[in-house]
Amino acid sequence: MIPILISSVAFCILGFAALIILFLVNITKYKGPAAGSPEDRVSVHVLVLGDLGRSPRMTYHALSIAKHGAKVNLIGYLETAPHPDLVSNANITIMPLPTPRGRPNFIPFILFAPWKVLYQVYHLAHLLIYTLPPAQWILMQNPPSIPTLAVASLICRLRNSKLIIDWHNYGWTILAGTRGANHPFVAISKFYECHLGRLADLHLTVTHAMARQLRRPPYSITKPMLTVHDRPAAIFQPISSPQTREKTLKRVLLGPDAALIPRLLDGTVRLLISSTSWTPDEDFSLLLDALVRYATDATSSSATPLLAVITGKGPQKELYQRKIAELTAAGRLPNVRIFTAFLPFADYASLLACADLGVCLHMSSSGVDLPMKVVDMFGAGLPVAAYSAYESFGELVKEGENGRGFETAEELAGILGHLLGDEGRTELDRLRKGAAKEGSRRWDEEWDSKVGVVLGLVTKDDGSLGFCDG
Ligand SMILES: *[C@@H]1O[C@H](CO)[C@@H](O)[C@H](O)[C@H]1NC(C)=O
């Protein structure tokens, strides 16, 4: 194992160096925006080694930069359709990277990973050195950090660009989750991420807790840092008129669920909504367990009937659909109907606004990121019950103000029983107001006042730069 590991890492480093030297021949440097020429506006390469259609935050960064007149090259994979506003925006050019193929089963991870890294280095370096002119800034998403962090920081040095890392999470904690904490690649990727992370000129984080953590070892970042909280997209809006609610439910709920609409409207059936990626890092059994308890607990024998809509695609979906069918057939879910679907995005957004409570099972691998789905739920004015055992939880969900936290299925069942029952109505109303309030601050406000100011695209009233010291 160890010799293979050493050779594959050495192979990566040598290959990386060879590719860069190959590309160095013609390198040009960024010389600053020249006055007058429209082609010499401030330019930013926005980079994510992921599917652009599933990178909402980098999409919003690109749209915000473009809105203020700078030129954006948005770099990433084109797997699903990117946001339509990106495609139609004259200030944004999408620069697709070829997607590396998946690992065939007969090739071990330890051999496949170095090949994949070199493939990515080649295409990324080619794009950033040859195809694109030098930019004033490169704004990259982390994770994935391999090889983006190395390539981007090197190219920034070579081309006189400044590097911004947008920290969504850590690559090594995610790897530790999928490969096990003792896998040798975990130690390597931790070392790599901590050391190369320091090379950026500016850091953006999704939570204050993450910014505090990046200041401390092993990261020990001393450069300027800004927390830019995720905010709901414009498509997520509360619905207050009962007529709109009825129309929306009729549009989205079809088949046997449509029969429940009159009872959803008069509140005798409550609507619960959750979205999940159906992967092991979101323990769906927690919600299923809670629903069984909710439906059958002696204390809630008068449990309000419930329609639970679970949307999302993922590997464990069928497994859980079978479990749900078994539990229903065995009479363990009386008064609870569970509807698993993959709703189109717009339908999902509207249904959030019609629901009584959202459930979030996100368990943070780093302890300091936050679930985007709760941000969206708040945008739709929907209060949440959310898994709470991680450090940054309180930066988004305020206990008793816009939602409730739980750690076990028993606690979740208790929250459902209380909030969806008659005695919980006043509290649920209060949480709903709190959710709408939290969701009313939108991305543009958050971005313009922080990133826009630092990039020099927005002037702040008091002329100050809004750094947090972490
Ligand atoms: C593109 O940039 C120009 C300034 O160069 C600006 O006036 C315009 O509003 C921007 N367009 C979009 C769609 O953001």
The ligand as an SDF file (V2000), in Angstrom:
LIG
                    3D

 14 14  0  0  0  0  0  0  0  0999 V2000
  -22.8840   43.9550  -18.0270 C   0  0  0  0  0  0  0  0  0  0  0  0
  -21.9490   44.9700  -17.8010 O   0  0  0  0  0  0  0  0  0  0  0  0
  -22.3480   46.2780  -18.1360 C   0  0  0  0  0  0  0  0  0  0  0  0
  -21.1940   47.2270  -17.8940 C   0  0  0  0  0  0  0  0  0  0  0  0
  -20.0500   46.8370  -18.5810 O   0  0  0  0  0  0  0  0  0  0  0  0
  -23.5550   46.6590  -17.3210 C   0  0  0  0  0  0  0  0  0  0  0  0
  -23.9940   47.9410  -17.6700 O   0  0  0  0  0  0  0  0  0  0  0  0
  -24.6580   45.6380  -17.5250 C   0  0  0  0  0  0  0  0  0  0  0  0
  -25.7500   45.9150  -16.6820 O   0  0  0  0  0  0  0  0  0  0  0  0
  -24.1720   44.2220  -17.2590 C   0  0  0  0  0  0  0  0  0  0  0  0
  -25.1860   43.2910  -17.6520 N   0  0  0  0  0  0  0  0  0  0  0  0
  -25.7120   42.3420  -16.8660 C   0  0  0  0  0  0  0  0  0  0  0  0
  -26.7870   41.5170  -17.4850 C   0  0  0  0  0  0  0  0  0  0  0  0
  -25.3810   42.1200  -15.7240 O   0  0  0  0  0  0  0  0  0  0  0  0
  1  2  1  0
  1 10  1  0
  2  3  1  0
  3  4  1  0
  3  6  1  0
  4  5  1  0
  6  7  1  0
  6  8  1  0
  8  9  1  0
  8 10  1  0
 10 11  1  0
 11 12  1  0
 12 13  1  0
 12 14  2  0
M  END
$$$$
